[in-house]
Amino acid sequence: MPLPSRYLIYHFPEIEEFHERGYRYPLIQYKVLQGKGLIIGLDEGAEITEAIASQINEVIIKDRYIDVTEKKLISTVEEIGPIDGKWLQYTFTTPWLALNPTNYNLYRQCQSWKEKKILLNRILIGNILSFSKGLNIRIEEELQCRTYLIHTGVIFRGIQMSGFFGNFQIPFKLPENVGIGKASSKGFGTVTPVKGPQDFQKILKSTPEPFRSLYTQHAQSLKAAYK
């Protein structure tokens, strides 16, 4: 997955938010969607992104410097957080890296897909809680989610890892194209809201291969009821 992070860390070493530190939720995230580079800033990360946007003139992709010939700065204010009585649907447009070394062992010990799904649902809710904590969002009640997930292999930093594509429902408002889970600052776990079949088809077209083929094969299942 092409990443501009090396360029940003090199040219802006004084900005702490460009460096991954500990388990803090990343307020600045880099990703490539529909063939275009995207930098997302949340909360104070948005202020930093806006301040340095005019200074970003190139990115590094696979050790190649590529000039940035076109830029667009979009600033939005959104209400995010828990929503009472309304389940919102989302899809992962990049692989969700749900498993760390600890819960990967738990995942392998599961005897059935039902057990794995219970674990993944718990991890997903944990990711949402981490997102909330990073943006100082209070959650008063216990969150629940429904998921339909497809396992896929992912190479990250030269290591084979387990990733997941699919849809989930949760009574929680997330910003479009925000990332959750491991390496979300590097473009993994990108989440897009799905409001209907038309949105699903648009997302399907923008999903890169080979994951688009995976989605196409399971399209009917992904749009089916969550069980």
C-alpha positions in Angstrom: 0.0 0.0 0.0 1.6 3.3 -1.1 2.3 5.6 1.9 3.4 9.3 2.1 4.3 8.9 5.8 8.1 8.7 5.3 8.1 12.0 3.4 6.1 13.7 6.2 8.2 12.3 9.0 11.4 13.4 7.2 10.2 16.9 6.3 8.3 17.6 9.5 10.2 15.7 12.3 9.1 18.2 14.9 5.4 17.2 14.5 4.8 14.4 17.0 1.5 13.4 15.4 3.4 12.1 12.3 5.2 9.5 14.5 3.5 6.4 15.9 3.9 6.4 19.6 2.5 3.7 21.9 -1.2 2.9 21.6 -2.6 6.3 21.0 -5.3 6.6 18.3 -3.7 8.3 15.3 -5.2 11.7 14.6 -3.4 11.9 11.3 -3.8 9.1 8.8 -2.4 8.4 5.3 -4.0 6.3 2.7 -4.5 5.7 -1.0 -8.1 5.5 -2.2 -9.3 5.2 -5.8 -5.7 5.8 -6.9 -5.4 9.1 -5.0 -3.3 9.9 -1.9 -5.3 11.1 1.1 -4.2 12.6 4.4 -6.9 12.7 7.1 -6.6 14.9 10.1 -8.9 14.6 13.1 -9.4 17.1 15.9 -6.0 18.8 16.4 -4.7 16.6 13.6 -6.9 18.5 11.3 -5.3 21.8 12.3 -1.8 20.4 11.6 -2.9 18.9 8.3 -4.3 22.2 7.2 -1.2 24.1 8.3 1.2 22.0 6.3 -0.9 21.2 3.2 0.7 23.9 1.1 4.2 22.6 1.9 3.5 19.0 0.7 5.0 18.9 -2.8 6.0 15.3 -3.1 5.5 11.8 -1.6 7.7 8.7 -1.4 6.2 5.5 -2.8 8.4 2.4 -2.9 11.5 4.5 -2.6 10.4 6.8 -5.5 9.9 10.5 -5.1 6.7 11.5 -6.9 5.7 15.1 -7.4 2.3 16.3 -6.1 0.8 18.2 -9.1 -2.7 18.6 -7.6 -4.0 19.2 -4.1 -7.4 19.7 -2.6 -8.1 20.7 1.0 -11.5 19.8 2.4 -12.5 20.8 5.9 -15.7 19.5 7.5 -17.3 19.6 10.9 -19.2 16.4 11.8 -21.1 15.1 14.8 -19.6 11.7 15.7 -20.2 9.3 18.5 -23.0 7.0 19.8 -26.5 7.2 18.3 -29.4 6.0 20.3 -31.7 3.5 18.5 -30.1 3.7 15.1 -27.8 1.1 13.6 -25.5 2.6 10.9 -23.8 0.4 8.3 -20.2 0.6 7.3 -17.8 -1.3 5.0 -14.0 -1.8 5.1 -12.5 -0.4 1.9 -9.0 -1.5 3.0 -8.2 -4.6 5.0 -8.9 -4.3 8.7 -5.9 -5.6 10.7 -7.9 -6.8 13.8 -5.4 -9.2 15.3 -2.3 -8.4 17.4 0.0 -11.1 18.8 -2.2 -11.7 21.8 -5.6 -11.9 20.2 -4.2 -13.7 17.2 -3.4 -16.6 19.5 -7.0 -16.4 20.9 -8.3 -16.4 17.3 -6.4 -19.5 16.4 -7.7 -21.3 19.5 -11.3 -20.7 18.5 -13.0 -24.0 17.5 -15.6 -22.5 15.2 -16.3 -19.5 13.0 -19.0 -18.5 15.6 -16.3 -18.3 18.3 -14.1 -16.3 15.9 -16.9 -13.9 15.1 -17.6 -13.3 18.8 -13.9 -12.5 19.3 -13.8 -10.2 16.2 -16.9 -8.3 17.3 -15.3 -7.7 20.7 -12.1 -6.5 19.0 -14.1 -4.2 16.7 -15.9 -2.6 19.6 -12.5 -2.2 21.3 -11.2 -0.3 18.2 -14.3 2.0 18.3 -13.6 2.6 22.0 -10.0 3.5 21.2 -11.2 5.9 18.5 -13.6 7.5 21.0 -10.9 7.8 23.6 -8.5 9.4 21.1 -11.1 12.1 20.3 -12.4 12.5 23.9 -15.8 11.1 23.1 -17.7 9.8 26.1 -19.7 6.5 25.8 -22.2 6.0 28.5 -23.7 2.7 27.4 -22.2 -0.6 26.3 -21.7 -0.8 22.5 -22.8 -3.8 20.4 -22.2 -4.6 16.7 -23.2 -6.9 13.9 -20.6 -8.1 11.4 -20.2 -9.9 8.1 -16.4 -10.4 7.6 -14.2 -12.1 5.0 -10.7 -13.2 5.9 -7.8 -12.2 3.6 -4.1 -12.4 3.8 -2.2 -9.1 4.0 1.5 -8.3 3.7 2.5 -5.5 6.1 6.2 -4.5 6.5 7.2 -7.8 4.8 5.2 -9.9 7.2 2.1 -12.1 6.3 -0.8 -11.0 8.5 -4.5 -11.8 8.8 -6.8 -9.0 7.6 -10.6 -8.8 7.1 -12.9 -7.2 4.6 -16.7 -6.9 5.0 -19.5 -4.9 6.5 -20.5 -4.1 10.1 -23.4 -2.3 11.8 -23.1 -0.3 15.0 -25.1 2.5 16.6 -22.2 4.9 16.3 -21.4 7.7 13.8 -17.9 7.5 12.3 -16.3 9.9 9.9 -16.0 8.8 6.2 -12.7 7.1 5.4 -11.4 7.1 9.0 -9.3 4.1 9.9 -9.6 1.7 12.9 -7.5 -1.2 14.1 -3.8 -1.9 13.7 -1.8 0.4 11.3 -4.8 2.6 10.8 -2.4 5.6 10.4 -0.9 3.7 7.4 -4.2 3.3 5.5 -5.5 -0.1 6.9 -9.0 -0.5 8.3 -10.5 2.3 6.3 -14.2 2.6 7.0 -16.9 4.0 4.6 -20.6 4.4 5.5 -23.1 2.4 3.4 -26.5 4.0 3.1 -27.9 1.7 0.4 -27.1 -0.6 -2.6 -26.0 2.3 -4.7 -23.3 3.2 -2.2 -22.2 -0.4 -2.0 -21.7 -0.6 -5.8 -19.7 2.7 -5.7 -17.5 1.3 -2.9 -17.1 -1.9 -4.8 -15.7 -0.1 -7.8 -13.2 1.9 -5.8 -11.9 -1.2 -3.9 -8.5 -2.2 -5.3 -7.7 -5.7 -6.6 -7.4 -8.4 -5.5 -9.9 -7.4 -2.8 -12.5 -6.2 -5.3 -12.8 -9.8 -6.7 -13.2 -11.0 -3.1 -16.0 -8.6 -2.6 -17.6 -9.4 -5.9 -17.6 -13.2 -5.1 -19.4 -12.5 -1.8 -21.6 -9.5 -2.9 -24.9 -11.1 -2.1 -23.7 -12.4 1.2 -22.3 -9.0 2.2 -25.7 -7.3 1.4 -27.6 -10.0 3.2 -28.9 -10.0 6.8 -26.3 -10.1 9.6 -26.5 -13.4 11.4 
